[in-house]
Amino acid sequence: MAGRLGSLALLLVSLAISCEVGSFVVLHYVLGIGWLPEYAQGRSPQGPGWLTEREAWGAWHAPNRDDRQQSRCFSVSLDSNSYGARDRERAVDGDPHRTVVLGDSFAEGWGVEADQRLSDLLEARYHREFLNFGVENDVGPLQYQILYERLASKFSHDRVLILFLPDNDFTDNDADYWRRFRSDFHERYRPYYQASDPDGGYRAFYPVPPPPDGFADWHSVPPAGWTAWATGWPRRNLWSLAMYRYLGLQLYRMGTYSGYLDYSADQLKAVLSSFAKIKELAGDRRVTIVVIPRQNDFARVRAAGSRRLIDALDRFGRAHNVDIVDLMQWMPRIEPRTERYYLPCDGHWSDVGNRVAADALAAALRLGP
């Protein structure tokens, strides 16, 4: 009996090790996720010296820091100013004719040097400051709203540019989605939408309190404390569980998810509430929402022949005096080979994508010469 139990235990251990090794090989070498399984959740491979999660909007950068961002197809430098933005130093009371740029990793310039990203290309072309408040690491419209209210709006400007990525901006602040697909929902200080009144208003909901001093960095012991950190260790560090989460997400999206088509009515309502709040805070300043397609969006939208999202945004824009620019309509006019827009290893804009987006935006908004 003892021998059979020992053999069974040995078999289970061997299967567990094989599963762990196999998951590591697939996630790291085939899919290029990174060296730690928690990167399968979408977290950035930058270290604690660069990213923090102590601000009311969640992810941000440590001020006056430098780091390096590396993947299979890029290696770029990262530098933050005294306010924590990946940008050169900006005066709060500077030229009033400046543009505040809000968005996620596409706005921040994931995978490209700072001078190759959209905001810097526009600044160099038009000799007008584009203050980049983009930030990576699971950042969506609710966070754009809070970041604008708490920080970006303090800088003198007369225009706001919101880079909206339907691919994940509908889910980044959706608490139900995170509870289902993310293992770190109760570990990170970041906001989620919560309906606050029958008329459709929303407030920011945080599953954990603000982190105390010393636990501000994104992979330090979380605000929930040592117990939550310890019980969450397997989810963060076992490749087999990372593979389970990855496969669950792929099944959810069925490999063809398009934020242009597959969002829910509730997700749209929540996102538009943040855009409306940003416009309210901006007052008479001109606000533009720039819609960014991912590679899969082109095929899905073309096959469906649907303008579902753009029609909804156009109605919102007319009601709130907000400009809407759909780059899916403009970028192919400049460069029809859409695959060139994206880095070959992860789907963010390449330097070509940033340049084409800058040209498209200039044409759409009829910016200066």
C-alpha positions in Angstrom: 0.0 0.0 0.0 2.7 2.4 1.0 4.6 1.6 -2.2 1.6 2.3 -4.4 1.0 5.6 -2.6 4.7 6.5 -3.0 4.5 5.7 -6.8 1.3 7.7 -7.1 2.9 10.7 -5.3 6.0 10.4 -7.5 3.8 10.3 -10.6 1.9 13.4 -9.5 5.1 15.3 -8.7 6.5 14.4 -12.1 3.3 15.5 -13.8 3.4 18.8 -11.9 7.0 19.4 -12.9 6.3 18.6 -16.5 3.3 20.9 -16.5 5.3 23.7 -15.0 8.2 23.2 -17.4 5.9 22.9 -20.4 4.0 26.1 -19.4 7.2 28.0 -19.0 8.5 26.9 -22.5 5.2 27.9 -24.2 4.7 31.2 -22.3 8.3 32.4 -22.4 9.8 31.0 -25.5 6.8 30.6 -27.8 4.6 33.6 -26.7 7.4 35.8 -25.4 5.6 36.6 -22.2 8.7 37.3 -20.0 10.9 35.7 -17.4 8.2 35.7 -14.6 4.7 34.1 -14.9 3.1 37.3 -13.5 3.9 39.0 -16.8 1.2 36.7 -18.4 -1.2 39.0 -16.6 -0.1 41.9 -18.7 2.3 43.5 -16.2 5.3 45.3 -17.5 8.8 43.8 -17.1 10.1 47.1 -15.8 11.5 47.0 -12.3 10.3 48.7 -9.1 12.6 51.7 -9.8 10.3 52.7 -12.7 6.7 51.8 -12.0 4.6 52.5 -8.9 1.0 52.1 -7.9 0.4 54.5 -5.1 -1.4 57.3 -7.0 -5.2 57.6 -7.1 -5.2 56.6 -10.7 -3.0 53.5 -10.1 0.0 52.9 -12.3 2.6 55.7 -12.6 6.3 56.2 -12.8 8.8 57.1 -10.1 9.9 60.7 -10.7 13.4 61.6 -12.0 14.2 58.0 -12.8 15.7 56.1 -15.7 15.3 52.5 -16.7 15.4 50.3 -19.8 12.5 48.5 -21.5 13.5 45.4 -23.4 11.8 42.6 -25.3 12.6 40.3 -28.2 12.3 43.1 -30.8 13.2 46.3 -28.9 15.4 47.8 -26.3 14.6 51.4 -25.4 15.5 53.9 -22.7 13.0 55.2 -20.2 13.2 58.6 -18.4 10.7 60.3 -16.2 10.5 64.0 -15.2 10.0 65.4 -11.8 6.3 64.8 -12.0 6.7 61.1 -12.9 5.7 61.5 -16.6 7.8 59.8 -19.3 8.5 63.2 -20.8 11.0 66.0 -20.7 10.6 68.5 -17.8 7.6 70.7 -18.2 6.6 73.9 -16.4 3.2 73.9 -14.7 2.6 77.6 -15.7 4.0 77.3 -19.2 2.8 78.3 -22.6 -1.0 78.2 -22.5 -1.1 76.8 -26.0 -0.2 73.3 -25.1 -1.8 69.9 -25.5 -2.2 67.4 -22.7 -1.9 63.8 -24.0 -3.7 61.0 -22.0 -3.6 57.3 -22.7 -2.0 54.0 -21.9 1.1 52.2 -23.2 0.4 53.4 -26.8 0.5 57.0 -25.6 3.5 56.5 -23.4 5.4 54.9 -26.3 5.8 51.3 -25.4 8.7 49.8 -27.4 10.0 53.0 -29.0 12.3 55.7 -28.0 10.5 58.8 -26.7 11.4 60.9 -29.8 9.7 58.3 -32.0 6.3 58.3 -30.4 3.2 60.2 -31.5 3.3 63.1 -29.0 7.0 63.9 -29.7 6.5 63.6 -33.5 3.6 66.1 -33.3 5.6 68.4 -31.0 8.6 68.5 -33.4 6.4 69.1 -36.4 4.2 71.8 -35.0 6.5 73.5 -32.5 3.7 73.1 -29.9 4.2 71.3 -26.6 2.5 68.0 -26.3 2.7 67.0 -22.6 2.7 63.2 -22.4 0.8 61.8 -19.4 0.5 58.3 -21.0 1.3 55.3 -18.7 1.5 51.6 -19.2 0.5 48.7 -16.9 -3.3 48.2 -17.1 -4.5 51.8 -17.5 -7.9 52.7 -18.8 -10.3 55.6 -19.2 -11.2 55.9 -15.5 -7.5 56.3 -14.8 -7.2 58.9 -17.6 -10.0 60.8 -15.9 -8.5 60.7 -12.4 -5.0 61.5 -13.7 -6.3 64.5 -15.6 -8.2 65.7 -12.6 -5.4 65.2 -10.1 -2.3 66.1 -12.1 -2.5 66.8 -15.8 -5.1 69.6 -15.6 -2.8 71.6 -13.3 -0.5 72.3 -16.3 -1.5 75.2 -18.6 -3.0 73.9 -21.8 -5.7 74.6 -24.3 -6.2 71.2 -25.8 -6.6 67.6 -24.5 -5.8 64.5 -26.7 -7.2 61.2 -25.4 -5.7 58.1 -27.0 -8.4 55.5 -26.7 -7.5 51.8 -27.3 -10.8 49.8 -27.5 -8.8 46.6 -27.4 -8.5 46.8 -23.7 -9.8 50.2 -22.5 -13.3 48.7 -22.1 -11.9 46.0 -19.7 -9.1 47.8 -17.9 -11.5 49.3 -15.3 -14.2 46.6 -15.4 -14.2 45.0 -12.0 -16.2 41.9 -13.1 -13.7 41.3 -15.9 -10.7 41.6 -13.5 -12.3 39.3 -10.9 -12.7 36.7 -13.6 -9.4 36.8 -15.5 -6.8 38.5 -13.2 -5.2 37.0 -10.2 -4.1 40.3 -8.7 -7.5 42.1 -8.4 -7.2 42.2 -4.6 -3.5 43.0 -4.6 -3.2 46.2 -6.6 -4.2 49.8 -5.8 -6.0 50.8 -8.9 -9.6 52.1 -9.6 -12.6 50.3 -11.1 -16.0 51.5 -12.2 -18.9 51.2 -9.7 -22.4 52.5 -10.5 -23.2 55.3 -8.1 -26.8 56.4 -9.0 -29.8 55.3 -11.0 -29.0 57.9 -13.7 -25.9 56.0 -14.7 -23.2 57.9 -12.8 -20.0 56.1 -11.7 -17.5 56.4 -8.9 -14.1 54.9 -8.5 -14.0 51.7 -6.5 -10.7 50.4 -5.0 -10.5 46.8 -3.8 -7.6 47.7 -1.4 -6.6 50.8 0.5 -3.8 53.1 -0.6 -0.4 51.5 0.0 1.6 52.7 3.1 5.0 54.2 2.7 7.5 51.5 1.6 5.0 49.4 -0.3 4.5 51.7 -3.3 6.2 49.7 -6.0 4.1 47.6 -8.3 5.5 44.2 -7.2 6.2 44.9 -3.5 4.1 43.5 -0.8 0.6 44.8 -1.7 -1.6 47.0 0.4 -3.7 44.0 1.5 -0.7 42.9 3.6 1.6 40.0 4.0 -1.1 37.4 4.3 -2.6 38.3 0.9 0.9 38.5 -0.6 1.7 35.0 0.7 -1.5 33.4 -0.4 -1.2 35.0 -3.8 2.4 33.7 -4.3 1.4 30.6 -6.3 -0.8 32.7 -8.7 2.1 35.1 -9.3 4.9 32.5 -9.6 3.6 29.2 -11.0 3.8 29.0 -14.8 1.1 26.4 -14.9 -1.4 28.8 -13.3 -0.3 31.5 -15.6 -1.0 29.2 -18.5 -4.4 28.4 -17.1 -5.2 32.2 -16.9 -3.8 32.8 -20.4 -5.9 30.0 -22.0 -9.0 31.2 -20.1 -8.5 34.7 -21.5 -7.9 33.4 -25.0 -11.1 31.3 -24.8 -13.0 34.3 -23.6 -11.8 36.4 -26.6 -11.8 33.3 -28.9 -8.7 34.8 -30.6 -10.9 37.3 -32.5 -11.9 39.9 -29.9 -12.3 43.4 -31.2 -12.9 46.3 -28.9 -14.6 48.0 -31.9 -17.4 45.3 -31.8 -17.4 43.2 -28.7 -17.8 45.6 -25.8 -20.9 45.5 -23.7 -23.4 48.3 -23.3 -22.4 48.7 -19.7 -18.7 49.0 -20.6 -19.5 51.7 -23.2 -21.6 53.6 -20.7 -18.8 53.6 -18.1 -16.1 54.6 -20.6 -18.2 57.5 -22.0 -18.8 58.7 -18.4 -15.1 59.2 -18.0 -14.8 61.0 -21.3 -17.7 63.3 -20.3 -15.9 64.0 -17.0 -12.7 64.9 -18.7 -14.6 67.3 -21.0 -16.3 68.8 -18.0 -13.0 69.3 -16.3 -11.4 70.7 -19.5 -14.2 73.4 -19.9 -13.7 75.4 -23.1 -10.5 73.6 -24.0 -10.8 71.5 -27.2 -10.9 67.7 -26.5 -10.2 65.1 -29.1 -10.7 61.3 -28.7 -8.3 59.3 -31.0 -9.5 55.7 -31.5 -6.6 53.3 -32.0 -7.1 50.0 -33.8 -5.1 46.8 -33.1 -4.2 44.5 -36.0 -7.1 42.2 -35.4 -9.6 45.1 -35.4 -9.0 45.7 -39.1 -10.1 42.3 -40.2 -13.0 42.0 -37.8 -14.5 45.4 -38.6 -14.0 44.9 -42.3 -15.7 41.5 -42.2 -18.6 42.8 -40.0 -19.1 46.0 -41.9 -20.1 47.6 -38.7 -19.5 51.2 -37.4 -21.0 50.3 -34.0 -18.4 51.9 -31.9 -17.6 54.9 -34.1 -21.3 55.7 -34.5 -21.7 55.7 -30.7 -18.6 57.9 -30.3 -19.8 60.3 -33.0 -23.1 60.7 -31.1 -21.2 61.3 -27.9 -18.9 63.8 -29.6 -21.8 65.8 -31.0 -23.5 65.9 -27.6 -20.4 67.0 -25.7 -18.5 69.1 -28.3 -15.7 66.5 -28.5 -13.8 65.6 -31.7 -13.6 62.0 -32.7 -10.8 60.6 -34.9 -10.9 57.0 -35.9 -7.4 56.0 -37.0 -8.7 52.9 -38.6 -10.2 55.2 -41.3 -7.2 57.5 -41.6 -4.0 55.4 -41.2 -4.5 53.1 -44.3 -4.7 56.2 -46.5 -1.1 56.9 -45.6 0.3 53.4 -45.3 -2.0 50.6 -46.5 0.3 47.8 -45.1 -1.3 47.8 -41.7 1.0 45.1 -40.4 3.8 47.7 -40.5 2.1 49.7 -37.8 3.0 47.2 -35.0 6.0 45.8 -33.3 6.5 42.2 -34.4 6.7 40.8 -30.9 3.8 42.3 -29.1 1.4 44.4 -31.2 2.2 47.9 -29.9 2.9 50.7 -32.4 6.4 50.5 -34.0 8.1 53.7 -35.0 6.3 53.3 -38.4 2.9 53.1 -36.6 3.7 56.2 -34.5 4.7 58.1 -37.6 1.7 57.1 -39.6 -0.6 57.9 -36.7 1.0 61.4 -36.4 0.4 61.9 -40.2 -3.2 60.6 -40.0 -4.0 62.8 -37.0 -2.6 65.9 -38.6 -4.7 65.2 -41.7 -7.9 64.4 -39.7 -7.7 67.5 -37.5 -6.3 69.7 -40.3 -3.4 70.8 -38.1 -1.0 73.4 -39.2 1.6 73.0 -42.1 
